[in-house]
Amino acid sequence: MPVNLSAPDPASLLPVPGVALGIASAGIKKPGRKDVLVMTLAPDSEVVGVFTQNRFCAAPVTVCKEHLHGEAGIRALVVNTGNANAGTGQEGLARARRTCASLAGHLSLKAEQILPFSTGVILEPLPVEKIEAALPAAVADLKPANWAMAAEAIMTTDIVAKAASRKVALNGVEFAVTGIAKGSGMIHPNMATMLSFLATDAPVSCEALEAMLRHAVNKSFNCITVDGDTSTNDSCILIATGATAAPVIMDDGDPRFTSLQSAVTEVMVQLAQAIVRDGEGATKFMEVRVEGGKDEAECKQVAYAIARSPLVKTAFFASDPNLGRILAAVGYAGIADLDVDRIRLWLGNVLVAEKGGRAASYQEAEGARVMAAPEIAVRVDLARGDTVATVWTCDFSYDYVKINAEYRT
Amino acid sequence: MPVNLSAPDPASLLPVPGVALGIASAGIKKPGRKDVLVMTLAPDSEVVGVFTQNRFCAAPVTVCKEHLHGEAGIRALVVNTGNANAGTGQEGLARARRTCASLAGHLSLKAEQILPFSTGVILEPLPVEKIEAALPAAVADLKPANWAMAAEAIMTTDIVAKAASRKVALNGVEFAVTGIAKGSGMIHPNMATMLSFLATDAPVSCEALEAMLRHAVNKSFNCITVDGDTSTNDSCILIATGATAAPVIMDDGDPRFTSLQSAVTEVMVQLAQAIVRDGEGATKFMEVRVEGGKDEAECKQVAYAIARSPLVKTAFFASDPNLGRILAAVGYAGIADLDVDRIRLWLGNVLVAEKGGRAASYQEAEGARVMAAPEIAVRVDLARGDTVATVWTCDFSYDYVKINAEYRT
């Protein structure tokens, strides 16, 4: 069951001027289920994205990149669940392009102005006719206050819909930042994969928006892991419609840049943590903070070694303060000149290890108390520098094996 | 349950002239259980070893490295289970040295002529008095035909004892190569860890023995994974007693070098595969062969990405030919310029994927037939070179979670 996570209150999700959302049922996997989302964007919206690094990237990812690099401004997004259109070769690309062309026809746009997204089973042909048949209903449903329904429409193995929103005042003008995400693990190549769409009505240049996206992703979606697998379809899109009038934020020299970037980052962190809280089989939410590194990269390397270890994750499932497994993960994280005698390790606020072994002050009952909670903080001080990185993950339970062993049955 | 693995027939394990083995019960973890092994070696035996890369390496690993680099020839090994003497700081080093000194007293040797090994729980002080009290019984038990008992004495979470033996004729003189191993995963920082001891009575120079060890480990223990964690205690020791008279094999220019190296490698591969077959919770044995790489390193990188993926391993547990998960693992293995359209993937002899998607000839029933067997071969052709690497692993079952969640209870 999701850890401290419930569906968002639709009233808490601010509409974003310049964005309308429409939902429909194409019956891709199950009849009657909402599985198609269309988003339309005001003219001159700036749109930037980051995508999976997996070499087996899905057809829609390839088409997205083409269209984002094109001259025609992006004016709409189309998302389907139930089929990832990945591992589908040339035919997959053709079907992704046909989906764009069909929606373009309904909206009087060019196909190159549409970004396509798919999530679901891979290696199966995309049922493009079903999606095309559902587009008129999705277009008829387009309205600005549809974020909560959109968050539901893009769910796959997710138990809870994921959405977040912030209001930000920039030089006295109020703007909205609203986003949705889906994904029940950082990666589920066969079924889930991570998708996220955020929009603001603030006017932002493409370059500034790109910088904000990279910063926010690095502090959010790039800090989570459920199972360490990297999907074929991961996509995160940030939109600035500029529909609310104000001078354009050109770059980070504009004092408003940082305020808006903070709001975007907050929304993205909330969505990223929601994915971990709803991780497959999750019963615990863990924050792994590594400090005292020479640079952020080595802090993240150590944090991920801990957060990915099946041995650490099963110990957290069992609420067992099995310190040795955490220290061993620190030891094999790949820092060749690490001095293990200087490392300190805390569970919550309890110092559990120092000087290469268990801390003299440590009482097992104290560790057990921290481990019994649904949210657990692990902190490691490498004592070799002054940088920090934080990673979020969930535990590894019987249900993870069950969900993934039985997925296709 | 172990996959196609049963305890070795003691009669099949050749004694190695120059090696005697003695077993005793120190009551380290459970009363009455055999948990201490002493091996003595003929004077002038050559001894070489490889050890864990984990920065949190255990105290006995540090002491082993010191003694191997010393001037005094190694004449005995002492192994205990039930406690890993890892994460124990300066006191751990002192206790490992004291164990060596005690055994040296019984055998009229110097402490520097003893190599110590420990495996079991980490972060707990080594009960050195219990080990010392058991040494006289172990020494009294020393005999050449004790390999099977020794394999049993070093078990921890292992279900089945692991030993293998080969006879090799070099220029008409027959030599034995016999080895034992323990470990129920490549790494189990808290309990298991991998230990292996091999000996031959052939006379081999230190340099030649070192070369043989590195070659054999690279083709065996460095080709397995159960959970991807790297232990604090992993050690593999190769001994050449030279107790059977023959000219010394000085280097790989000696035609006998290759024959002996092959025998050592065969024994090590059998032991390494036995560890995977007895992997925690294993129900399937998988061989992942990646060919057509630019170099062996990239083949191994792809093979490990597949073999480590929890999604792949749970699919194998379910006997589900979930090809997408394997392709996704190939895609995220980290080869930046990989052309996924050229990759071909087989399950057993069935071609399942090519040209970026499912093979036209593939029938799901064929894939399901391969997956139903207890031993499954996965083969990937990267089509970008002519090197090959093979990795062995097991599936990921409910029992893996159970064993590791409940280990300390």
Interface residues (C-beta under 8 A of the other chain):
Chain A: Q53 N54 R55 F56 C57 A86 G87 T88 G89 Q90 E91 G92 V121 I122 L123 I187 H188 P189 N190 D227 G228 D229 T230 S231 T232 R308 S309 P310 L311 T314 A315 F317 A318 D320 N322 L323 G324 R325 L327 A328 A329 V330 G331 Y332 I335 A336 L338 V340 D341 A353 K355 G356 G357 R358 F396 S397 Y398 Y400 V401 K402 N404 A405 E406 Y407 R408 T409
Chain B: Q53 N54 R55 F56 C57 A84 A86 G87 T88 G89 Q90 E91 G92 V121 I122 L123 I187 H188 P189 N190 D227 G228 D229 T230 S231 T232 R308 S309 P310 L311 T314 A315 F317 A318 D320 N322 L323 G324 R325 L327 A328 A329 V330 G331 Y332 I335 A336 L338 V340 D341 A353 K355 G356 G357 R358 F396 S397 Y398 Y400 V401 K402 N404 A405 E406 Y407 R408 T409
